[in-house]
Amino acid sequence: MSGVGTGRRLVAVTLACSVLAACTSDPGRTTGTIFNQKEIPLEAYQPEQIFERGEFELNRNRPDDAAFYFAEIERLYPYSDWARRALIMQAFSYHQDQDYPNSRSAAQRFIDFYPDDDDAAYAQYLLALSYYDQIDEVGRDQGLTFQALQALRQTIERYPDSEYARSAILKFDLAFDHLAGKEMEIGRYYLRRDHFTAAINRFRVVVEDFQTTSHTPEALHRLVEAYLSLGLTDQAQTAAAILGYNYQSTVWYQDSFALLTGQGLRPEPSGDGWLRQLYRQTVKGQWL
């Protein structure tokens, strides 16, 4: 690894003349800052020249090299304005390279060093993305999902007027839904194996803690199934009553209605369990 670093610091620009011409002809770039064709220590270049090299590496889809050059600005010119600019670009480059721990580290340093900067909101958003973008399937460990939720919430609460707050809210809802999906997956697993009490515990979490997600109607239906299997008809009827009140047009209510009427029962609040209390709160608005 040290050999790679040494090779990069001795910036051997073996760019062909055509590449050099393309770079200097770009109106959005400063001419005369492309490195020479012989090896020159990186310390010999000005921060804006190194910054431009980092941008150049990004433009040719080499974010790992871009991150290196932006990091070198932070190392060589730690208290300059270029170091501040390079630090947020470093976080972005690492994220583009899917190097999430280093992206998160750079973003957190930016927040710590420049909390009032205009780019602090973006740094916080990148930090959240470093967790969120690793949530790829329900079956994975949910620790990353909790961390993503926490970081997204901080983006929303700290920078509510930023352009990233709206996107953070959407991603927060998706991550929240993801957690509910995990509970549903485990609950279905138990239900298929007739572990009804364990299944009920999982579906109850969805109904009580994730009731704003898309999984709530199915969770209520699965509660009807599980409680009927245990012979607890009061709870089954109450679950179906809540389902009918909030999600009557769904297939889940139709299935629950068929299950109950098949046993001579109807969806209605009954008994005095936790679902009856939930019914009083959500349907009747009786919180005390």
ROZARO-926693 format. One record per residue (C-alpha): x, y negated, z. Coordinates in steps of 0.2 Angstrom, whole numbers, padded with zeros to 4 digits, always signed. Each point is the difference from the previous one (the first is absolute). Example, Ala and Ser with C-alpha at 12.3 -4.5 7.8 and 13.67 -1.06 7.14 Angstrom:
2
+0062+0022+0039;+0006-0017-0003;
//
This chain:
288
+0000+0000+0000;+0015-0012+0004;+0006+0003-0018;-0016-0006-0007;+0000-0015+0010;+0018-0005-0005;-0004+0003-0018;-0015-0012+0001;+0010-0013+0009;+0013+0000-0014;-0013-0005-0012;+0005+0008-0016;-0011-0008-0012;+0001+0012-0015;-0016-0008-0008;+0001+0000-0018;+0000-0017-0009;-0018+0003-0006;-0005+0001+0019;+0009-0016+0004;-0008-0009-0014;-0017+0006+0005;+0003-0006+0018;+0007-0017-0005;-0014-0003-0013;-0014+0003+0013;-0007-0018+0004;-0005+0006+0017;+0018+0004+0005;+0015-0011+0003;+0014+0002-0013;+0018+0003+0004;-0003+0010+0015;+0002+0018-0007;+0015+0008+0006;+0016+0002-0010;+0006+0016-0008;+0014+0003+0012;-0002+0006+0018;-0001-0015+0012;-0004+0002+0018;-0018-0005+0004;+0006-0012+0013;+0006-0011-0014;-0018-0004-0006;-0012-0013+0006;-0016+0006+0008;-0011-0005-0014;+0011+0010-0012;-0002+0015+0011;-0019-0003+0001;-0001-0001-0018;+0008+0017-0002;-0012+0007+0012;-0015-0007-0010;+0009+0007-0016;+0001+0018+0008;-0019-0002+0004;-0004-0004-0017;+0008+0015-0007;-0009+0011+0013;+0015+0003+0011;-0007-0005+0017;+0013+0009+0010;+0014-0010-0008;-0011-0016+0002;-0002+0004+0019;+0019+0001+0001;+0004-0017-0007;-0014-0008+0010;+0007+0008+0016;+0018-0006-0005;-0007-0018+0000;-0006+0002+0017;+0017+0007+0005;+0011-0013-0008;-0011-0015+0002;-0010+0004+0016;-0006-0017+0005;-0003-0007-0018;-0017-0003-0008;+0005+0013-0013;+0001+0013+0014;-0018-0004+0005;-0006+0002-0018;+0011+0016-0003;-0007+0008+0016;-0018+0000-0006;+0006+0006-0017;+0010+0013+0009;-0016+0006+0008;-0009+0000-0016;+0014+0009-0010;+0000+0014+0014;-0018+0002-0002;+0001+0001-0019;+0013+0014+0003;-0012+0009+0012;+0013-0002+0014;-0013-0004+0013;+0010+0000+0016;+0013-0013-0008;-0015-0010-0007;-0008-0001+0017;+0017-0004+0008;+0003-0015-0012;-0018-0006+0002;+0001+0000+0019;+0016-0009+0000;-0008-0014-0011;-0015-0001+0012;+0012-0001+0015;+0012-0013-0008;-0013-0010-0010;-0017+0001+0009;-0006-0016-0007;+0006+0002-0018;-0013+0000-0014;+0006+0018-0004;-0003+0007+0017;-0017+0005-0004;+0007+0010-0015;+0013+0008+0011;-0013+0006+0012;-0010+0006-0015;+0015+0010-0006;+0003+0007+0017;-0018+0006+0000;+0002+0007-0017;+0015+0010+0005;-0012+0010+0011;-0015+0000-0011;+0008+0005-0016;+0005+0017+0008;-0018+0004+0004;-0003+0012-0015;-0011+0014+0006;-0011+0004+0015;+0010+0016+0005;+0015-0010+0005;+0004-0006+0018;-0010-0015+0004;+0014-0010+0010;+0004-0010-0016;-0019-0004-0002;-0001-0007+0018;+0016-0010-0003;-0007-0007-0017;-0016-0005+0009;+0010-0009+0013;+0011-0009-0012;-0015-0004-0012;-0009-0007+0015;+0014-0012+0004;+0000-0006-0018;-0018-0004+0002;+0001-0008+0017;+0016-0010-0002;-0003-0006-0018;-0018+0000-0002;+0001-0014-0014;+0014+0008-0010;-0003+0008-0017;+0005+0017+0008;-0014+0000+0013;-0014+0005-0011;+0011+0015-0007;+0005+0005+0017;-0019+0001+0005;-0004+0011-0014;+0015+0011+0004;-0005+0000+0018;-0017+0007-0004;+0008+0013-0011;+0012+0006+0013;-0014+0000+0013;-0010+0011-0011;+0015+0011-0002;+0000+0003+0018;-0018+0005+0000;+0003+0012-0014;+0013+0009+0010;-0012+0002+0014;-0013+0007-0012;+0013+0012-0008;+0004+0007+0017;-0019+0001+0005;-0004+0009-0016;+0014+0012+0004;-0008+0004+0017;-0017+0001-0007;+0004+0013-0013;+0007+0011+0013;-0015-0002+0012;+0010-0010+0013;-0015-0011+0002;+0005-0010+0016;+0017-0004-0007;-0008-0006-0017;-0013-0010+0010;+0014-0009+0009;+0008-0005-0017;-0016-0006-0008;-0004-0010+0016;+0016-0010-0002;-0005-0005-0017;-0018-0005+0005;+0006-0010+0015;+0017-0007-0005;-0001+0000-0019;-0019-0004-0003;+0004-0013-0013;+0009+0012-0012;-0007+0010-0014;+0001+0016+0010;-0013-0004+0013;-0015+0008-0010;+0008+0016-0002;+0006+0000+0018;-0018-0002+0006;-0005+0014-0011;+0014+0012+0006;-0006-0004+0018;-0018+0006-0005;+0008+0016-0007;+0011+0003+0015;-0013-0004+0013;-0013+0011-0009;+0013+0014+0000;+0002-0002+0019;-0019+0000+0002;+0001-0018+0007;-0015-0007-0010;-0002-0016+0010;+0017-0006-0006;-0003+0006-0017;-0016-0009-0002;+0007-0016+0007;+0015+0001-0012;-0012+0002-0014;-0010-0015+0006;+0015-0011+0000;+0005+0006-0017;-0018-0003-0007;+0000-0018+0007;+0016-0005-0007;+0003+0011-0015;-0017+0007-0005;+0004-0001-0019;+0015+0011+0001;+0002+0019-0004;+0006+0003+0018;-0017-0006+0007;-0009+0011-0012;+0010+0015+0005;-0003-0004+0018;-0018-0002-0002;-0001+0017-0009;+0009+0009+0014;-0011-0007+0013;-0017+0002-0008;+0006+0018-0004;+0000+0003+0018;-0016-0009+0004;+0009-0016+0006;+0000-0018-0005;+0013-0014+0000;-0005-0009+0016;+0009-0006+0016;-0001+0013+0013;+0009+0005+0016;+0012-0011+0010;+0017+0004-0007;+0014-0012-0008;-0010-0001-0016;-0016-0006+0008;+0010-0014+0008;+0008-0004-0017;-0017+0000-0008;-0006-0012+0013;+0015-0011-0003;+0000+0000-0019;-0018+0002-0005;-0009-0008+0015;+0014-0013+0004;-0001+0005+0019;+0017-0001+0006;-0003+0000+0019;
//
